[in-house]
Amino acid sequence: MISVSAPDGKQSEAYIATTALFLIFGSSAKEDKVFLRLPATWRDLWTEFAEAKKEKLDEADRASIRSIRDMVREKRDQELEDGVLIKGAFKNRGSARTLENGDESIGDKASRPTLAPEIYQRIWLEKANTQSYQTMLVSSVRFSPFVANKP
């Protein structure tokens, strides 16, 4: 009763009854209009309780969003450190070959030089041995619909 003044016993009982009613029906969507039967003073108290509850829930949501953002930033930074390719890394990837080929056209696939198969195998082994690839491999196998998942 620090913030609400109740000079007599009846008002104290009404305050406690309104508080109990809010605790019972305040989160029920089925009984969301129950407070309309209260006198105006106690409807205002109900509204204050509802606003305080909403602010508390909103703060909890903001805190969880902050933690999710931090996890995403941390994961992104880790991937950058591990050398994982991002979509932006694929932009203009044909420009290096264009410079090598000189005046050959980009659309002429027959005239493009191809690398030896050993070079492709070496590139694949380097990528497959990274920690981020191994993590992705384990998680994709674990959640694959084609693999029998055991708890």
JOLINLIN-V634529 format. One record per residue. RES is the residue in one small letter. SS is DSSP state (a for helix, b for strand, c for the rest). NEAR is the number of other C-alpha atoms within 10 Angstrom. Layout:
RES/SS/NEAR
RES/SS/NEAR
This chain:
m/c/8
i/c/5
s/c/5
v/c/9
s/c/10
a/c/14
p/c/8
d/c/8
g/a/9
k/a/10
q/a/13
s/a/15
e/a/12
a/a/15
y/a/20
i/a/13
a/a/13
t/a/19
t/a/17
a/a/12
l/a/14
f/a/20
l/a/12
i/a/11
f/a/16
g/c/20
s/c/12
s/c/12
a/c/8
k/c/9
e/c/11
d/c/12
k/c/11
v/a/14
f/a/20
l/a/11
r/a/9
l/c/14
p/c/10
a/a/11
t/a/9
w/a/19
r/a/16
d/a/13
l/a/18
w/a/21
t/a/13
e/a/12
f/a/17
a/a/15
e/a/12
a/a/12
k/a/14
k/a/12
e/a/12
k/a/12
l/a/12
d/a/12
e/a/12
a/a/12
d/a/12
r/a/12
a/a/12
s/a/12
i/a/12
r/a/12
s/a/12
i/a/12
r/a/12
d/a/12
m/a/12
v/a/12
r/a/12
e/a/12
k/a/12
r/a/14
d/a/12
q/a/13
e/a/15
l/a/12
e/a/9
d/a/13
g/c/12
v/c/16
l/c/10
i/c/11
k/a/7
g/a/8
a/a/9
f/a/9
k/c/9
n/c/9
r/c/10
g/c/10
s/a/11
a/a/9
r/a/14
t/a/14
l/a/10
e/a/11
n/a/14
g/c/8
d/c/8
e/c/14
s/c/11
i/c/13
g/c/8
d/c/8
k/c/10
a/c/7
s/c/11
r/c/15
p/c/10
t/c/8
l/c/8
a/c/8
p/a/9
e/a/9
i/a/10
y/a/11
q/a/11
r/a/11
i/a/11
w/a/11
l/a/11
e/a/10
k/a/15
a/a/13
n/c/10
t/c/13
q/a/13
s/a/15
y/a/14
q/a/13
t/a/10
m/a/11
l/a/12
v/a/10
s/a/11
s/a/12
v/a/13
r/a/14
f/c/11
s/c/10
p/c/9
f/c/8
v/c/10
a/c/10
n/c/10
k/c/5
p/c/3
